[in-house]
Amino acid sequence: MKDIETKQEYLDYVDKKSPNSPILKNCFNAFWVGGLICTIGQFIFEFCKYKGLDETTCSTIVSITLIGIAAILTGLNIFNKIGKFAGAGSLVPITGFANSIVSPAIEYKSEGYVMGVGGKMFTVAGPVLVFGISASVLVGIIATFFV
């Protein structure tokens, strides 16, 4: 590698060596995979409604089912392949959350079930839970006084 003397030469060198990202293709894949996940959820919801369940129960069943599917696919190393293909489209909040819980648990299984799986399972999801719950409590307090 030749000596790079200026910042602009370095940026030019990096641009020349870096592969170009196919942005349009990535956006399309994220769109249709995310839409497919949402469509599957909607089919489950409509099936539950068809069976006579109320909407709250249907929503709960959809959430549990999508979390279970994402956890199983993560355990089988299929969700990671979907993620590489679809990018953010596979991280529709509920499936991405399930993946963020299961991935560290699998990775640290060799350290034991308590300190490995139990201790590392919430490394990614823990802050999301803390900030999500804190924000919901704050909004609830504000709504109580002003609504």
C-alpha positions in Angstrom: 0.0 0.0 0.0 1.4 3.4 -0.9 1.8 6.1 1.7 -1.3 8.2 2.1 -0.4 11.7 2.9 -3.6 13.7 3.1 -7.1 13.1 4.4 -8.6 13.4 1.0 -6.3 10.8 -0.5 -7.3 8.5 2.3 -11.0 9.0 1.7 -10.4 8.4 -2.1 -8.5 5.3 -1.3 -11.3 4.0 1.0 -14.0 4.8 -1.6 -12.0 2.9 -4.2 -11.6 -0.2 -2.0 -15.0 -0.3 -0.4 -17.7 -2.3 -2.1 -20.8 -0.2 -3.1 -23.9 -1.1 -1.3 -27.0 -1.8 -3.5 -29.3 0.6 -1.6 -32.4 0.1 -3.8 -32.1 -3.7 -3.6 -31.6 -3.6 0.1 -34.6 -1.3 0.6 -36.8 -3.5 -1.6 -35.8 -6.7 0.3 -36.4 -5.0 3.7 -39.8 -3.8 2.5 -41.1 -7.1 1.3 -39.7 -9.3 4.1 -41.0 -6.9 6.7 -44.3 -6.8 4.9 -44.4 -10.6 4.8 -43.8 -10.9 8.5 -46.6 -8.4 9.2 -48.8 -10.3 6.7 -48.2 -13.6 8.6 -49.1 -11.8 11.8 -52.3 -10.5 10.2 -53.3 -13.9 9.0 -52.8 -15.3 12.5 -54.9 -12.4 13.9 -57.7 -13.0 11.3 -57.7 -16.7 12.0 -58.1 -16.1 15.7 -61.0 -13.7 15.1 -62.6 -16.3 12.8 -62.4 -18.8 15.6 -64.4 -16.3 17.8 -61.7 -14.8 20.0 -61.8 -11.1 21.0 -59.3 -8.7 19.6 -57.1 -8.5 22.7 -56.7 -12.3 22.8 -56.0 -12.4 19.1 -53.3 -9.7 19.5 -51.7 -11.7 22.4 -51.7 -14.9 20.3 -50.1 -13.1 17.4 -47.4 -11.7 19.6 -46.6 -15.0 21.2 -46.7 -16.9 17.9 -44.3 -14.4 16.2 -41.9 -14.4 19.2 -41.9 -18.2 19.2 -41.3 -18.5 15.5 -38.5 -15.9 15.6 -36.9 -17.7 18.6 -37.0 -21.1 16.9 -35.6 -19.7 13.7 -32.8 -18.0 15.6 -32.0 -21.3 17.4 -31.8 -23.0 14.0 -29.6 -20.2 12.6 -32.2 -19.4 10.0 -33.2 -16.0 11.3 -29.6 -14.7 10.9 -29.7 -15.6 7.2 -33.0 -13.9 6.8 -31.5 -10.9 8.6 -28.5 -10.7 6.3 -30.8 -10.9 3.3 -33.5 -8.5 4.5 -31.7 -6.2 6.9 -34.0 -4.0 8.9 -37.1 -5.7 7.3 -36.5 -8.8 9.5 -36.3 -6.6 12.6 -40.0 -5.8 12.8 -40.0 -5.0 16.5 -41.4 -8.2 17.9 -39.3 -10.6 15.8 -36.2 -8.5 16.3 -36.8 -8.5 20.0 -37.1 -12.2 20.1 -33.9 -12.6 18.2 -32.0 -10.2 20.5 -33.0 -12.3 23.5 -32.3 -15.7 22.0 -29.0 -14.9 20.2 -26.9 -14.1 23.3 -28.5 -17.0 25.2 -27.3 -19.4 22.6 -23.9 -17.7 22.3 -23.2 -18.0 26.0 -24.7 -21.4 26.6 -21.2 -22.9 27.1 -20.7 -20.7 30.2 -23.6 -22.5 32.0 -27.3 -22.0 32.2 -27.3 -19.5 35.1 -24.3 -17.3 34.4 -24.2 -17.9 30.7 -27.8 -18.1 29.4 -29.5 -16.3 32.3 -26.9 -13.6 32.7 -26.3 -12.8 29.0 -29.8 -13.2 27.7 -30.8 -9.6 28.4 -27.6 -7.9 27.4 -29.2 -6.4 24.3 -32.8 -6.5 25.3 -32.3 -5.3 28.9 -31.8 -1.6 28.0 -34.7 -1.7 25.7 -36.9 -3.1 28.5 -35.6 -0.6 31.0 -36.1 2.5 28.8 -39.4 1.2 27.4 -40.9 0.5 30.8 -39.6 3.8 32.1 -41.0 5.8 29.2 -44.4 4.1 29.6 -44.5 4.9 33.3 -43.6 8.5 32.6 -46.2 8.8 29.9 -48.8 7.2 32.2 -48.0 9.7 35.0 -48.3 12.6 32.5 -51.5 11.3 31.1 -53.0 10.9 34.5 -52.5 14.5 35.4 -53.2 16.2 32.0 -55.7 14.0 30.2 
